[in-house]
Amino acid sequence: MRMVSLAFGLLAAVAATGASAQSINLTGTYKCVQMCRQGLVGYQAFITQNGPQLNLLNEAGEPSRAWPDWFAPATRIWVENQNQGAVYSPDGMLIQFDNGTIWQRDLGLPPPPPARRRR
């Protein structure tokens, strides 16, 4: 019985560290910049992240769920509906899917300069 408890505890610890290895938050708006579905280059895609779970909405408006890849959770995700993986940059600014599609984080326009005061 002690051996079973020890094995279960060890397995739980290994599983927890693998899932928590993804330390970057990928939540945000992205633009498809290469190999986009239906030729929708420049269209927005969205990711929301809750812990290790990700919800994706691609440039064609197709939703999918994703999670850290089992073999490389710190650098890759697995996208369920597209049945493919993707690698993301360490800063989360770029995501490249296995089929060649590339998403680049869309930070939007820079804020306008402050208004000058007239005297």
Phi and psi restraints in degrees (range 20) as a CNS / XPLOR table:
assign (resid 1 and name C) (resid 2 and name N)
       (resid 2 and name CA) (resid 2 and name C) 1.0 -64.7 20.0 2
assign (resid 2 and name N) (resid 2 and name CA)
       (resid 2 and name C) (resid 3 and name N) 1.0 -35.6 20.0 2
assign (resid 2 and name C) (resid 3 and name N)
       (resid 3 and name CA) (resid 3 and name C) 1.0 -66.5 20.0 2
assign (resid 3 and name N) (resid 3 and name CA)
       (resid 3 and name C) (resid 4 and name N) 1.0 -39.1 20.0 2
assign (resid 3 and name C) (resid 4 and name N)
       (resid 4 and name CA) (resid 4 and name C) 1.0 -65.2 20.0 2
assign (resid 4 and name N) (resid 4 and name CA)
       (resid 4 and name C) (resid 5 and name N) 1.0 -43.5 20.0 2
assign (resid 4 and name C) (resid 5 and name N)
       (resid 5 and name CA) (resid 5 and name C) 1.0 -62.8 20.0 2
assign (resid 5 and name N) (resid 5 and name CA)
       (resid 5 and name C) (resid 6 and name N) 1.0 -42.0 20.0 2
assign (resid 5 and name C) (resid 6 and name N)
       (resid 6 and name CA) (resid 6 and name C) 1.0 -64.2 20.0 2
assign (resid 6 and name N) (resid 6 and name CA)
       (resid 6 and name C) (resid 7 and name N) 1.0 -44.3 20.0 2
assign (resid 6 and name C) (resid 7 and name N)
       (resid 7 and name CA) (resid 7 and name C) 1.0 -64.2 20.0 2
assign (resid 7 and name N) (resid 7 and name CA)
       (resid 7 and name C) (resid 8 and name N) 1.0 -41.5 20.0 2
assign (resid 7 and name C) (resid 8 and name N)
       (resid 8 and name CA) (resid 8 and name C) 1.0 -64.7 20.0 2
assign (resid 8 and name N) (resid 8 and name CA)
       (resid 8 and name C) (resid 9 and name N) 1.0 -42.3 20.0 2
assign (resid 8 and name C) (resid 9 and name N)
       (resid 9 and name CA) (resid 9 and name C) 1.0 -64.1 20.0 2
assign (resid 9 and name N) (resid 9 and name CA)
       (resid 9 and name C) (resid 10 and name N) 1.0 -41.3 20.0 2
assign (resid 9 and name C) (resid 10 and name N)
       (resid 10 and name CA) (resid 10 and name C) 1.0 -65.0 20.0 2
assign (resid 10 and name N) (resid 10 and name CA)
       (resid 10 and name C) (resid 11 and name N) 1.0 -42.6 20.0 2
assign (resid 10 and name C) (resid 11 and name N)
       (resid 11 and name CA) (resid 11 and name C) 1.0 -63.6 20.0 2
assign (resid 11 and name N) (resid 11 and name CA)
       (resid 11 and name C) (resid 12 and name N) 1.0 -41.6 20.0 2
assign (resid 11 and name C) (resid 12 and name N)
       (resid 12 and name CA) (resid 12 and name C) 1.0 -64.6 20.0 2
assign (resid 12 and name N) (resid 12 and name CA)
       (resid 12 and name C) (resid 13 and name N) 1.0 -39.1 20.0 2
assign (resid 12 and name C) (resid 13 and name N)
       (resid 13 and name CA) (resid 13 and name C) 1.0 -66.3 20.0 2
assign (resid 13 and name N) (resid 13 and name CA)
       (resid 13 and name C) (resid 14 and name N) 1.0 -41.3 20.0 2
assign (resid 13 and name C) (resid 14 and name N)
       (resid 14 and name CA) (resid 14 and name C) 1.0 -66.4 20.0 2
assign (resid 14 and name N) (resid 14 and name CA)
       (resid 14 and name C) (resid 15 and name N) 1.0 -42.8 20.0 2
assign (resid 14 and name C) (resid 15 and name N)
       (resid 15 and name CA) (resid 15 and name C) 1.0 -65.2 20.0 2
assign (resid 15 and name N) (resid 15 and name CA)
       (resid 15 and name C) (resid 16 and name N) 1.0 -38.9 20.0 2
assign (resid 15 and name C) (resid 16 and name N)
       (resid 16 and name CA) (resid 16 and name C) 1.0 -67.3 20.0 2
assign (resid 16 and name N) (resid 16 and name CA)
       (resid 16 and name C) (resid 17 and name N) 1.0 -39.9 20.0 2
assign (resid 16 and name C) (resid 17 and name N)
       (resid 17 and name CA) (resid 17 and name C) 1.0 -70.3 20.0 2
assign (resid 17 and name N) (resid 17 and name CA)
       (resid 17 and name C) (resid 18 and name N) 1.0 -34.7 20.0 2
assign (resid 17 and name C) (resid 18 and name N)
       (resid 18 and name CA) (resid 18 and name C) 1.0 -66.1 20.0 2
assign (resid 18 and name N) (resid 18 and name CA)
       (resid 18 and name C) (resid 19 and name N) 1.0 -39.8 20.0 2
assign (resid 18 and name C) (resid 19 and name N)
       (resid 19 and name CA) (resid 19 and name C) 1.0 -74.7 20.0 2
assign (resid 19 and name N) (resid 19 and name CA)
       (resid 19 and name C) (resid 20 and name N) 1.0 -29.7 20.0 2
assign (resid 19 and name C) (resid 20 and name N)
       (resid 20 and name CA) (resid 20 and name C) 1.0 -92.2 20.0 2
assign (resid 20 and name N) (resid 20 and name CA)
       (resid 20 and name C) (resid 21 and name N) 1.0 4.9 20.0 2
assign (resid 20 and name C) (resid 21 and name N)
       (resid 21 and name CA) (resid 21 and name C) 1.0 -69.9 20.0 2
assign (resid 21 and name N) (resid 21 and name CA)
       (resid 21 and name C) (resid 22 and name N) 1.0 -22.3 20.0 2
assign (resid 21 and name C) (resid 22 and name N)
       (resid 22 and name CA) (resid 22 and name C) 1.0 -76.0 20.0 2
assign (resid 22 and name N) (resid 22 and name CA)
       (resid 22 and name C) (resid 23 and name N) 1.0 104.3 20.0 2
assign (resid 22 and name C) (resid 23 and name N)
       (resid 23 and name CA) (resid 23 and name C) 1.0 -98.7 20.0 2
assign (resid 23 and name N) (resid 23 and name CA)
       (resid 23 and name C) (resid 24 and name N) 1.0 -9.6 20.0 2
assign (resid 23 and name C) (resid 24 and name N)
       (resid 24 and name CA) (resid 24 and name C) 1.0 -95.6 20.0 2
assign (resid 24 and name N) (resid 24 and name CA)
       (resid 24 and name C) (resid 25 and name N) 1.0 145.7 20.0 2
assign (resid 24 and name C) (resid 25 and name N)
       (resid 25 and name CA) (resid 25 and name C) 1.0 -96.3 20.0 2
assign (resid 25 and name N) (resid 25 and name CA)
       (resid 25 and name C) (resid 26 and name N) 1.0 115.7 20.0 2
assign (resid 25 and name C) (resid 26 and name N)
       (resid 26 and name CA) (resid 26 and name C) 1.0 -91.7 20.0 2
assign (resid 26 and name N) (resid 26 and name CA)
       (resid 26 and name C) (resid 27 and name N) 1.0 2.9 20.0 2
assign (resid 26 and name C) (resid 27 and name N)
       (resid 27 and name CA) (resid 27 and name C) 1.0 -57.5 20.0 2
assign (resid 27 and name N) (resid 27 and name CA)
       (resid 27 and name C) (resid 28 and name N) 1.0 131.9 20.0 2
assign (resid 27 and name C) (resid 28 and name N)
       (resid 28 and name CA) (resid 28 and name C) 1.0 155.1 20.0 2
assign (resid 28 and name N) (resid 28 and name CA)
       (resid 28 and name C) (resid 29 and name N) 1.0 -175.5 20.0 2
assign (resid 28 and name C) (resid 29 and name N)
       (resid 29 and name CA) (resid 29 and name C) 1.0 -101.0 20.0 2
assign (resid 29 and name N) (resid 29 and name CA)
       (resid 29 and name C) (resid 30 and name N) 1.0 136.1 20.0 2
assign (resid 29 and name C) (resid 30 and name N)
       (resid 30 and name CA) (resid 30 and name C) 1.0 -125.7 20.0 2
assign (resid 30 and name N) (resid 30 and name CA)
       (resid 30 and name C) (resid 31 and name N) 1.0 160.9 20.0 2
assign (resid 30 and name C) (resid 31 and name N)
       (resid 31 and name CA) (resid 31 and name C) 1.0 -117.5 20.0 2
assign (resid 31 and name N) (resid 31 and name CA)
       (resid 31 and name C) (resid 32 and name N) 1.0 137.1 20.0 2
assign (resid 31 and name C) (resid 32 and name N)
       (resid 32 and name CA) (resid 32 and name C) 1.0 -79.0 20.0 2
assign (resid 32 and name N) (resid 32 and name CA)
       (resid 32 and name C) (resid 33 and name N) 1.0 123.5 20.0 2
assign (resid 32 and name C) (resid 33 and name N)
       (resid 33 and name CA) (resid 33 and name C) 1.0 -116.0 20.0 2
assign (resid 33 and name N) (resid 33 and name CA)
       (resid 33 and name C) (resid 34 and name N) 1.0 -9.9 20.0 2
assign (resid 33 and name C) (resid 34 and name N)
       (resid 34 and name CA) (resid 34 and name C) 1.0 -156.4 20.0 2
assign (resid 34 and name N) (resid 34 and name CA)
       (resid 34 and name C) (resid 35 and name N) 1.0 141.5 20.0 2
assign (resid 34 and name C) (resid 35 and name N)
       (resid 35 and name CA) (resid 35 and name C) 1.0 52.7 20.0 2
assign (resid 35 and name N) (resid 35 and name CA)
       (resid 35 and name C) (resid 36 and name N) 1.0 44.1 20.0 2
assign (resid 35 and name C) (resid 36 and name N)
       (resid 36 and name CA) (resid 36 and name C) 1.0 -76.2 20.0 2
assign (resid 36 and name N) (resid 36 and name CA)
       (resid 36 and name C) (resid 37 and name N) 1.0 150.9 20.0 2
assign (resid 36 and name C) (resid 37 and name N)
       (resid 37 and name CA) (resid 37 and name C) 1.0 -63.2 20.0 2
assign (resid 37 and name N) (resid 37 and name CA)
       (resid 37 and name C) (resid 38 and name N) 1.0 139.6 20.0 2
assign (resid 37 and name C) (resid 38 and name N)
       (resid 38 and name CA) (resid 38 and name C) 1.0 54.2 20.0 2
assign (resid 38 and name N) (resid 38 and name CA)
       (resid 38 and name C) (resid 39 and name N) 1.0 24.8 20.0 2
assign (resid 38 and name C) (resid 39 and name N)
       (resid 39 and name CA) (resid 39 and name C) 1.0 69.1 20.0 2
assign (resid 39 and name N) (resid 39 and name CA)
       (resid 39 and name C) (resid 40 and name N) 1.0 25.1 20.0 2
assign (resid 39 and name C) (resid 40 and name N)
       (resid 40 and name CA) (resid 40 and name C) 1.0 -86.3 20.0 2
assign (resid 40 and name N) (resid 40 and name CA)
       (resid 40 and name C) (resid 41 and name N) 1.0 53.0 20.0 2
assign (resid 40 and name C) (resid 41 and name N)
       (resid 41 and name CA) (resid 41 and name C) 1.0 -64.2 20.0 2
assign (resid 41 and name N) (resid 41 and name CA)
       (resid 41 and name C) (resid 42 and name N) 1.0 132.6 20.0 2
assign (resid 41 and name C) (resid 42 and name N)
       (resid 42 and name CA) (resid 42 and name C) 1.0 90.8 20.0 2
assign (resid 42 and name N) (resid 42 and name CA)
       (resid 42 and name C) (resid 43 and name N) 1.0 -8.9 20.0 2
assign (resid 42 and name C) (resid 43 and name N)
       (resid 43 and name CA) (resid 43 and name C) 1.0 -75.5 20.0 2
assign (resid 43 and name N) (resid 43 and name CA)
       (resid 43 and name C) (resid 44 and name N) 1.0 153.3 20.0 2
assign (resid 43 and name C) (resid 44 and name N)
       (resid 44 and name CA) (resid 44 and name C) 1.0 -82.9 20.0 2
assign (resid 44 and name N) (resid 44 and name CA)
       (resid 44 and name C) (resid 45 and name N) 1.0 147.7 20.0 2
assign (resid 44 and name C) (resid 45 and name N)
       (resid 45 and name CA) (resid 45 and name C) 1.0 -129.5 20.0 2
assign (resid 45 and name N) (resid 45 and name CA)
       (resid 45 and name C) (resid 46 and name N) 1.0 155.4 20.0 2
assign (resid 45 and name C) (resid 46 and name N)
       (resid 46 and name CA) (resid 46 and name C) 1.0 -131.9 20.0 2
assign (resid 46 and name N) (resid 46 and name CA)
       (resid 46 and name C) (resid 47 and name N) 1.0 144.8 20.0 2
assign (resid 46 and name C) (resid 47 and name N)
       (resid 47 and name CA) (resid 47 and name C) 1.0 -130.6 20.0 2
assign (resid 47 and name N) (resid 47 and name CA)
       (resid 47 and name C) (resid 48 and name N) 1.0 132.6 20.0 2
assign (resid 47 and name C) (resid 48 and name N)
       (resid 48 and name CA) (resid 48 and name C) 1.0 -120.8 20.0 2
assign (resid 48 and name N) (resid 48 and name CA)
       (resid 48 and name C) (resid 49 and name N) 1.0 138.0 20.0 2
assign (resid 48 and name C) (resid 49 and name N)
       (resid 49 and name CA) (resid 49 and name C) 1.0 -124.1 20.0 2
assign (resid 49 and name N) (resid 49 and name CA)
       (resid 49 and name C) (resid 50 and name N) 1.0 133.2 20.0 2
assign (resid 49 and name C) (resid 50 and name N)
       (resid 50 and name CA) (resid 50 and name C) 1.0 -129.0 20.0 2
assign (resid 50 and name N) (resid 50 and name CA)
       (resid 50 and name C) (resid 51 and name N) 1.0 98.4 20.0 2
assign (resid 50 and name C) (resid 51 and name N)
       (resid 51 and name CA) (resid 51 and name C) 1.0 66.6 20.0 2
assign (resid 51 and name N) (resid 51 and name CA)
       (resid 51 and name C) (resid 52 and name N) 1.0 -133.3 20.0 2
assign (resid 51 and name C) (resid 52 and name N)
       (resid 52 and name CA) (resid 52 and name C) 1.0 -82.9 20.0 2
assign (resid 52 and name N) (resid 52 and name CA)
       (resid 52 and name C) (resid 53 and name N) 1.0 -11.2 20.0 2
assign (resid 52 and name C) (resid 53 and name N)
       (resid 53 and name CA) (resid 53 and name C) 1.0 -83.8 20.0 2
assign (resid 53 and name N) (resid 53 and name CA)
       (resid 53 and name C) (resid 54 and name N) 1.0 137.7 20.0 2
assign (resid 53 and name C) (resid 54 and name N)
       (resid 54 and name CA) (resid 54 and name C) 1.0 -123.7 20.0 2
assign (resid 54 and name N) (resid 54 and name CA)
       (resid 54 and name C) (resid 55 and name N) 1.0 143.8 20.0 2
assign (resid 54 and name C) (resid 55 and name N)
       (resid 55 and name CA) (resid 55 and name C) 1.0 -116.1 20.0 2
assign (resid 55 and name N) (resid 55 and name CA)
       (resid 55 and name C) (resid 56 and name N) 1.0 125.5 20.0 2
assign (resid 55 and name C) (resid 56 and name N)
       (resid 56 and name CA) (resid 56 and name C) 1.0 -113.8 20.0 2
assign (resid 56 and name N) (resid 56 and name CA)
       (resid 56 and name C) (resid 57 and name N) 1.0 145.4 20.0 2
assign (resid 56 and name C) (resid 57 and name N)
       (resid 57 and name CA) (resid 57 and name C) 1.0 -130.6 20.0 2
assign (resid 57 and name N) (resid 57 and name CA)
       (resid 57 and name C) (resid 58 and name N) 1.0 110.1 20.0 2
assign (resid 57 and name C) (resid 58 and name N)
       (resid 58 and name CA) (resid 58 and name C) 1.0 -78.8 20.0 2
assign (resid 58 and name N) (resid 58 and name CA)
       (resid 58 and name C) (resid 59 and name N) 1.0 -179.8 20.0 2
assign (resid 58 and name C) (resid 59 and name N)
       (resid 59 and name CA) (resid 59 and name C) 1.0 -64.2 20.0 2
assign (resid 59 and name N) (resid 59 and name CA)
       (resid 59 and name C) (resid 60 and name N) 1.0 -19.7 20.0 2
assign (resid 59 and name C) (resid 60 and name N)
       (resid 60 and name CA) (resid 60 and name C) 1.0 -93.0 20.0 2
assign (resid 60 and name N) (resid 60 and name CA)
       (resid 60 and name C) (resid 61 and name N) 1.0 1.5 20.0 2
assign (resid 60 and name C) (resid 61 and name N)
       (resid 61 and name CA) (resid 61 and name C) 1.0 84.2 20.0 2
assign (resid 61 and name N) (resid 61 and name CA)
       (resid 61 and name C) (resid 62 and name N) 1.0 16.0 20.0 2
assign (resid 61 and name C) (resid 62 and name N)
       (resid 62 and name CA) (resid 62 and name C) 1.0 -92.0 20.0 2
assign (resid 62 and name N) (resid 62 and name CA)
       (resid 62 and name C) (resid 63 and name N) 1.0 122.1 20.0 2
assign (resid 62 and name C) (resid 63 and name N)
       (resid 63 and name CA) (resid 63 and name C) 1.0 -82.1 20.0 2
assign (resid 63 and name N) (resid 63 and name CA)
       (resid 63 and name C) (resid 64 and name N) 1.0 154.8 20.0 2
assign (resid 63 and name C) (resid 64 and name N)
       (resid 64 and name CA) (resid 64 and name C) 1.0 -157.9 20.0 2
assign (resid 64 and name N) (resid 64 and name CA)
       (resid 64 and name C) (resid 65 and name N) 1.0 157.5 20.0 2
assign (resid 64 and name C) (resid 65 and name N)
       (resid 65 and name CA) (resid 65 and name C) 1.0 -104.7 20.0 2
assign (resid 65 and name N) (resid 65 and name CA)
       (resid 65 and name C) (resid 66 and name N) 1.0 150.9 20.0 2
assign (resid 65 and name C) (resid 66 and name N)
       (resid 66 and name CA) (resid 66 and name C) 1.0 -145.7 20.0 2
assign (resid 66 and name N) (resid 66 and name CA)
       (resid 66 and name C) (resid 67 and name N) 1.0 164.2 20.0 2
assign (resid 66 and name C) (resid 67 and name N)
       (resid 67 and name CA) (resid 67 and name C) 1.0 -155.7 20.0 2
assign (resid 67 and name N) (resid 67 and name CA)
       (resid 67 and name C) (resid 68 and name N) 1.0 165.6 20.0 2
assign (resid 67 and name C) (resid 68 and name N)
       (resid 68 and name CA) (resid 68 and name C) 1.0 -58.5 20.0 2
assign (resid 68 and name N) (resid 68 and name CA)
       (resid 68 and name C) (resid 69 and name N) 1.0 138.0 20.0 2
assign (resid 68 and name C) (resid 69 and name N)
       (resid 69 and name CA) (resid 69 and name C) 1.0 -64.4 20.0 2
assign (resid 69 and name N) (resid 69 and name CA)
       (resid 69 and name C) (resid 70 and name N) 1.0 138.4 20.0 2
assign (resid 69 and name C) (resid 70 and name N)
       (resid 70 and name CA) (resid 70 and name C) 1.0 -61.2 20.0 2
assign (resid 70 and name N) (resid 70 and name CA)
       (resid 70 and name C) (resid 71 and name N) 1.0 -38.0 20.0 2
assign (resid 70 and name C) (resid 71 and name N)
       (resid 71 and name CA) (resid 71 and name C) 1.0 -87.3 20.0 2
assign (resid 71 and name N) (resid 71 and name CA)
       (resid 71 and name C) (resid 72 and name N) 1.0 -22.2 20.0 2
assign (resid 71 and name C) (resid 72 and name N)
       (resid 72 and name CA) (resid 72 and name C) 1.0 -145.7 20.0 2
assign (resid 72 and name N) (resid 72 and name CA)
       (resid 72 and name C) (resid 73 and name N) 1.0 66.2 20.0 2
assign (resid 72 and name C) (resid 73 and name N)
       (resid 73 and name CA) (resid 73 and name C) 1.0 -65.8 20.0 2
assign (resid 73 and name N) (resid 73 and name CA)
       (resid 73 and name C) (resid 74 and name N) 1.0 -19.0 20.0 2
assign (resid 73 and name C) (resid 74 and name N)
       (resid 74 and name CA) (resid 74 and name C) 1.0 -85.9 20.0 2
assign (resid 74 and name N) (resid 74 and name CA)
       (resid 74 and name C) (resid 75 and name N) 1.0 -10.1 20.0 2
assign (resid 74 and name C) (resid 75 and name N)
       (resid 75 and name CA) (resid 75 and name C) 1.0 -134.6 20.0 2
assign (resid 75 and name N) (resid 75 and name CA)
       (resid 75 and name C) (resid 76 and name N) 1.0 -9.7 20.0 2
assign (resid 75 and name C) (resid 76 and name N)
       (resid 76 and name CA) (resid 76 and name C) 1.0 -134.6 20.0 2
assign (resid 76 and name N) (resid 76 and name CA)
       (resid 76 and name C) (resid 77 and name N) 1.0 153.1 20.0 2
assign (resid 76 and name C) (resid 77 and name N)
       (resid 77 and name CA) (resid 77 and name C) 1.0 -124.5 20.0 2
assign (resid 77 and name N) (resid 77 and name CA)
       (resid 77 and name C) (resid 78 and name N) 1.0 159.0 20.0 2
assign (resid 77 and name C) (resid 78 and name N)
       (resid 78 and name CA) (resid 78 and name C) 1.0 -114.3 20.0 2
assign (resid 78 and name N) (resid 78 and name CA)
       (resid 78 and name C) (resid 79 and name N) 1.0 125.7 20.0 2
assign (resid 78 and name C) (resid 79 and name N)
       (resid 79 and name CA) (resid 79 and name C) 1.0 -102.7 20.0 2
assign (resid 79 and name N) (resid 79 and name CA)
       (resid 79 and name C) (resid 80 and name N) 1.0 115.0 20.0 2
assign (resid 79 and name C) (resid 80 and name N)
       (resid 80 and name CA) (resid 80 and name C) 1.0 -63.8 20.0 2
assign (resid 80 and name N) (resid 80 and name CA)
       (resid 80 and name C) (resid 81 and name N) 1.0 -58.3 20.0 2
assign (resid 80 and name C) (resid 81 and name N)
       (resid 81 and name CA) (resid 81 and name C) 1.0 -66.1 20.0 2
assign (resid 81 and name N) (resid 81 and name CA)
       (resid 81 and name C) (resid 82 and name N) 1.0 -27.9 20.0 2
assign (resid 81 and name C) (resid 82 and name N)
       (resid 82 and name CA) (resid 82 and name C) 1.0 -90.0 20.0 2
assign (resid 82 and name N) (resid 82 and name CA)
       (resid 82 and name C) (resid 83 and name N) 1.0 -7.4 20.0 2
assign (resid 82 and name C) (resid 83 and name N)
       (resid 83 and name CA) (resid 83 and name C) 1.0 51.1 20.0 2
assign (resid 83 and name N) (resid 83 and name CA)
       (resid 83 and name C) (resid 84 and name N) 1.0 48.8 20.0 2
assign (resid 83 and name C) (resid 84 and name N)
       (resid 84 and name CA) (resid 84 and name C) 1.0 -152.3 20.0 2
assign (resid 84 and name N) (resid 84 and name CA)
       (resid 84 and name C) (resid 85 and name N) 1.0 163.1 20.0 2
assign (resid 84 and name C) (resid 85 and name N)
       (resid 85 and name CA) (resid 85 and name C) 1.0 -100.7 20.0 2
assign (resid 85 and name N) (resid 85 and name CA)
       (resid 85 and name C) (resid 86 and name N) 1.0 173.7 20.0 2
assign (resid 85 and name C) (resid 86 and name N)
       (resid 86 and name CA) (resid 86 and name C) 1.0 -150.9 20.0 2
assign (resid 86 and name N) (resid 86 and name CA)
       (resid 86 and name C) (resid 87 and name N) 1.0 144.7 20.0 2
assign (resid 86 and name C) (resid 87 and name N)
       (resid 87 and name CA) (resid 87 and name C) 1.0 -106.7 20.0 2
assign (resid 87 and name N) (resid 87 and name CA)
       (resid 87 and name C) (resid 88 and name N) 1.0 140.3 20.0 2
assign (resid 87 and name C) (resid 88 and name N)
       (resid 88 and name CA) (resid 88 and name C) 1.0 -121.1 20.0 2
assign (resid 88 and name N) (resid 88 and name CA)
       (resid 88 and name C) (resid 89 and name N) 1.0 150.4 20.0 2
assign (resid 88 and name C) (resid 89 and name N)
       (resid 89 and name CA) (resid 89 and name C) 1.0 -70.2 20.0 2
assign (resid 89 and name N) (resid 89 and name CA)
       (resid 89 and name C) (resid 90 and name N) 1.0 156.7 20.0 2
assign (resid 89 and name C) (resid 90 and name N)
       (resid 90 and name CA) (resid 90 and name C) 1.0 -57.7 20.0 2
assign (resid 90 and name N) (resid 90 and name CA)
       (resid 90 and name C) (resid 91 and name N) 1.0 -28.6 20.0 2
assign (resid 90 and name C) (resid 91 and name N)
       (resid 91 and name CA) (resid 91 and name C) 1.0 -93.2 20.0 2
assign (resid 91 and name N) (resid 91 and name CA)
       (resid 91 and name C) (resid 92 and name N) 1.0 -1.1 20.0 2
assign (resid 91 and name C) (resid 92 and name N)
       (resid 92 and name CA) (resid 92 and name C) 1.0 75.3 20.0 2
assign (resid 92 and name N) (resid 92 and name CA)
       (resid 92 and name C) (resid 93 and name N) 1.0 12.5 20.0 2
assign (resid 92 and name C) (resid 93 and name N)
       (resid 93 and name CA) (resid 93 and name C) 1.0 -83.9 20.0 2
assign (resid 93 and name N) (resid 93 and name CA)
       (resid 93 and name C) (resid 94 and name N) 1.0 -17.4 20.0 2
assign (resid 93 and name C) (resid 94 and name N)
       (resid 94 and name CA) (resid 94 and name C) 1.0 -139.0 20.0 2
assign (resid 94 and name N) (resid 94 and name CA)
       (resid 94 and name C) (resid 95 and name N) 1.0 135.1 20.0 2
assign (resid 94 and name C) (resid 95 and name N)
       (resid 95 and name CA) (resid 95 and name C) 1.0 -127.2 20.0 2
assign (resid 95 and name N) (resid 95 and name CA)
       (resid 95 and name C) (resid 96 and name N) 1.0 124.4 20.0 2
assign (resid 95 and name C) (resid 96 and name N)
       (resid 96 and name CA) (resid 96 and name C) 1.0 -116.8 20.0 2
assign (resid 96 and name N) (resid 96 and name CA)
       (resid 96 and name C) (resid 97 and name N) 1.0 120.0 20.0 2
assign (resid 96 and name C) (resid 97 and name N)
       (resid 97 and name CA) (resid 97 and name C) 1.0 -83.9 20.0 2
assign (resid 97 and name N) (resid 97 and name CA)
       (resid 97 and name C) (resid 98 and name N) 1.0 158.7 20.0 2
assign (resid 97 and name C) (resid 98 and name N)
       (resid 98 and name CA) (resid 98 and name C) 1.0 -62.0 20.0 2
assign (resid 98 and name N) (resid 98 and name CA)
       (resid 98 and name C) (resid 99 and name N) 1.0 -25.5 20.0 2
assign (resid 98 and name C) (resid 99 and name N)
       (resid 99 and name CA) (resid 99 and name C) 1.0 -84.3 20.0 2
assign (resid 99 and name N) (resid 99 and name CA)
       (resid 99 and name C) (resid 100 and name N) 1.0 1.3 20.0 2
assign (resid 99 and name C) (resid 100 and name N)
       (resid 100 and name CA) (resid 100 and name C) 1.0 102.3 20.0 2
assign (resid 100 and name N) (resid 100 and name CA)
       (resid 100 and name C) (resid 101 and name N) 1.0 -10.4 20.0 2
assign (resid 100 and name C) (resid 101 and name N)
       (resid 101 and name CA) (resid 101 and name C) 1.0 -65.4 20.0 2
assign (resid 101 and name N) (resid 101 and name CA)
       (resid 101 and name C) (resid 102 and name N) 1.0 137.8 20.0 2
assign (resid 101 and name C) (resid 102 and name N)
       (resid 102 and name CA) (resid 102 and name C) 1.0 -125.9 20.0 2
assign (resid 102 and name N) (resid 102 and name CA)
       (resid 102 and name C) (resid 103 and name N) 1.0 129.1 20.0 2
assign (resid 102 and name C) (resid 103 and name N)
       (resid 103 and name CA) (resid 103 and name C) 1.0 -109.0 20.0 2
assign (resid 103 and name N) (resid 103 and name CA)
       (resid 103 and name C) (resid 104 and name N) 1.0 136.7 20.0 2
assign (resid 103 and name C) (resid 104 and name N)
       (resid 104 and name CA) (resid 104 and name C) 1.0 -118.0 20.0 2
assign (resid 104 and name N) (resid 104 and name CA)
       (resid 104 and name C) (resid 105 and name N) 1.0 134.2 20.0 2
assign (resid 104 and name C) (resid 105 and name N)
       (resid 105 and name CA) (resid 105 and name C) 1.0 -59.3 20.0 2
assign (resid 105 and name N) (resid 105 and name CA)
       (resid 105 and name C) (resid 106 and name N) 1.0 132.4 20.0 2
assign (resid 105 and name C) (resid 106 and name N)
       (resid 106 and name CA) (resid 106 and name C) 1.0 -100.4 20.0 2
assign (resid 106 and name N) (resid 106 and name CA)
       (resid 106 and name C) (resid 107 and name N) 1.0 105.6 20.0 2
assign (resid 106 and name C) (resid 107 and name N)
       (resid 107 and name CA) (resid 107 and name C) 1.0 -87.3 20.0 2
assign (resid 107 and name N) (resid 107 and name CA)
       (resid 107 and name C) (resid 108 and name N) 1.0 -1.4 20.0 2
assign (resid 107 and name C) (resid 108 and name N)
       (resid 108 and name CA) (resid 108 and name C) 1.0 79.0 20.0 2
assign (resid 108 and name N) (resid 108 and name CA)
       (resid 108 and name C) (resid 109 and name N) 1.0 -176.4 20.0 2
assign (resid 108 and name C) (resid 109 and name N)
       (resid 109 and name CA) (resid 109 and name C) 1.0 -75.4 20.0 2
assign (resid 109 and name N) (resid 109 and name CA)
       (resid 109 and name C) (resid 110 and name N) 1.0 150.0 20.0 2
assign (resid 109 and name C) (resid 110 and name N)
       (resid 110 and name CA) (resid 110 and name C) 1.0 -68.1 20.0 2
assign (resid 110 and name N) (resid 110 and name CA)
       (resid 110 and name C) (resid 111 and name N) 1.0 155.2 20.0 2
assign (resid 110 and name C) (resid 111 and name N)
       (resid 111 and name CA) (resid 111 and name C) 1.0 -65.2 20.0 2
assign (resid 111 and name N) (resid 111 and name CA)
       (resid 111 and name C) (resid 112 and name N) 1.0 151.1 20.0 2
assign (resid 111 and name C) (resid 112 and name N)
       (resid 112 and name CA) (resid 112 and name C) 1.0 -67.9 20.0 2
assign (resid 112 and name N) (resid 112 and name CA)
       (resid 112 and name C) (resid 113 and name N) 1.0 155.3 20.0 2
assign (resid 112 and name C) (resid 113 and name N)
       (resid 113 and name CA) (resid 113 and name C) 1.0 -66.6 20.0 2
assign (resid 113 and name N) (resid 113 and name CA)
       (resid 113 and name C) (resid 114 and name N) 1.0 154.0 20.0 2
assign (resid 113 and name C) (resid 114 and name N)
       (resid 114 and name CA) (resid 114 and name C) 1.0 -63.7 20.0 2
assign (resid 114 and name N) (resid 114 and name CA)
       (resid 114 and name C) (resid 115 and name N) 1.0 145.7 20.0 2
assign (resid 114 and name C) (resid 115 and name N)
       (resid 115 and name CA) (resid 115 and name C) 1.0 -68.4 20.0 2
assign (resid 115 and name N) (resid 115 and name CA)
       (resid 115 and name C) (resid 116 and name N) 1.0 138.7 20.0 2
assign (resid 115 and name C) (resid 116 and name N)
       (resid 116 and name CA) (resid 116 and name C) 1.0 -83.1 20.0 2
assign (resid 116 and name N) (resid 116 and name CA)
       (resid 116 and name C) (resid 117 and name N) 1.0 138.3 20.0 2
assign (resid 116 and name C) (resid 117 and name N)
       (resid 117 and name CA) (resid 117 and name C) 1.0 -86.6 20.0 2
assign (resid 117 and name N) (resid 117 and name CA)
       (resid 117 and name C) (resid 118 and name N) 1.0 137.3 20.0 2
assign (resid 117 and name C) (resid 118 and name N)
       (resid 118 and name CA) (resid 118 and name C) 1.0 -94.7 20.0 2
assign (resid 118 and name N) (resid 118 and name CA)
       (resid 118 and name C) (resid 119 and name N) 1.0 141.9 20.0 2
